[in-house]
Amino acid sequence: MYGLYDKEGILRFVDPDKDACIAYAELFELGSTNYCLLDLANDRKEYKVTNLDQSLGGNNN
């Protein structure tokens, strides 16, 4: 299961197919620096970041 989050950390789409999540991002013209794609494992403690915009350092608390 994959989840697509926008640059503000809001979950926008969940689908078991990674390519479907990427197609959803393209539909709304989200560039790869405006979203991150997470592999949502059954164990919620584990996840894999596929793409994450590193320029958002100003949002760290």
Sine and cosine of phi, psi and omega as CSV:
sin_phi,cos_phi,sin_psi,cos_psi,sin_omega,cos_omega
0.00,0.00,0.73,-0.68,0.02,-1.00
-0.89,-0.45,0.52,-0.85,0.09,-1.00
-0.79,-0.61,0.67,-0.74,-0.01,-1.00
-0.96,-0.29,0.87,-0.49,0.00,-1.00
-0.94,-0.35,0.63,-0.78,0.06,-1.00
-0.99,0.13,0.02,-1.00,-0.10,-1.00
-0.92,0.39,-0.23,0.97,0.08,-1.00
-1.00,-0.08,0.09,1.00,0.08,-1.00
0.99,0.12,0.27,0.96,-0.01,-1.00
-1.00,-0.04,0.79,-0.61,0.05,-1.00
-0.93,0.37,0.85,-0.53,-0.04,-1.00
-0.95,-0.30,-0.40,0.92,-0.10,-0.99
-0.30,-0.96,0.64,-0.77,0.09,-1.00
-0.76,-0.65,0.71,-0.70,-0.01,-1.00
-0.38,-0.93,0.54,-0.84,0.03,-1.00
-0.95,0.30,-0.17,0.98,-0.05,-1.00
-0.95,-0.33,0.88,-0.48,0.00,-1.00
-0.84,0.54,-0.68,0.73,-0.03,-1.00
-0.90,0.44,-0.53,0.85,0.05,-1.00
-0.92,0.40,-0.62,0.78,0.04,-1.00
-0.90,0.43,-0.67,0.74,0.02,-1.00
-0.91,0.41,-0.64,0.77,0.05,-1.00
-0.89,0.46,-0.61,0.79,0.04,-1.00
-0.89,0.45,-0.69,0.72,0.03,-1.00
-0.88,0.47,-0.67,0.74,0.02,-1.00
-0.91,0.42,-0.59,0.81,0.03,-1.00
-0.84,0.55,-0.64,0.77,0.00,-1.00
-0.99,-0.12,0.28,0.96,0.07,-1.00
0.82,0.58,0.64,0.77,0.10,-1.00
-1.00,0.08,0.86,-0.51,0.08,-1.00
-0.95,0.30,0.31,-0.95,-0.06,-1.00
-0.90,0.43,-0.25,0.97,0.06,-1.00
-1.00,0.02,-0.03,1.00,-0.03,-1.00
-0.94,-0.34,0.15,0.99,0.05,-1.00
-0.47,-0.88,0.29,-0.96,0.16,-0.99
-0.76,-0.65,0.53,-0.85,-0.05,-1.00
-0.90,-0.43,0.86,-0.51,-0.05,-1.00
-0.92,-0.39,0.69,-0.73,0.14,-0.99
-0.99,0.11,0.95,-0.32,-0.05,-1.00
-1.00,0.05,0.98,-0.19,-0.02,-1.00
-0.97,0.23,0.28,-0.96,0.06,-1.00
-0.88,0.48,-0.60,0.80,0.08,-1.00
-1.00,0.06,0.94,-0.34,-0.11,-0.99
-0.90,0.43,-0.17,0.98,0.03,-1.00
-0.97,0.23,-0.33,0.94,-0.06,-1.00
-0.93,-0.36,0.70,-0.71,0.14,-0.99
-0.42,-0.91,0.39,-0.92,-0.02,-1.00
-0.86,-0.52,0.84,-0.54,0.04,-1.00
-0.99,0.11,0.86,-0.51,0.01,-1.00
-1.00,0.02,-0.59,0.81,-0.03,-1.00
-0.45,-0.89,0.80,-0.60,-0.02,-1.00
-0.60,-0.80,0.78,-0.63,0.02,-1.00
-0.95,0.32,0.91,-0.41,-0.05,-1.00
-0.99,0.13,-0.10,0.99,-0.04,-1.00
-0.99,0.12,0.06,1.00,-0.05,-1.00
-1.00,-0.05,0.44,0.90,-0.05,-1.00
-0.85,0.52,-0.43,0.90,0.02,-1.00
-0.91,0.41,-0.26,0.96,-0.03,-1.00
-1.00,-0.02,-0.04,1.00,-0.01,-1.00
-0.96,0.29,0.68,-0.73,0.03,-1.00
-0.96,-0.28,0.00,0.00,0.00,0.00
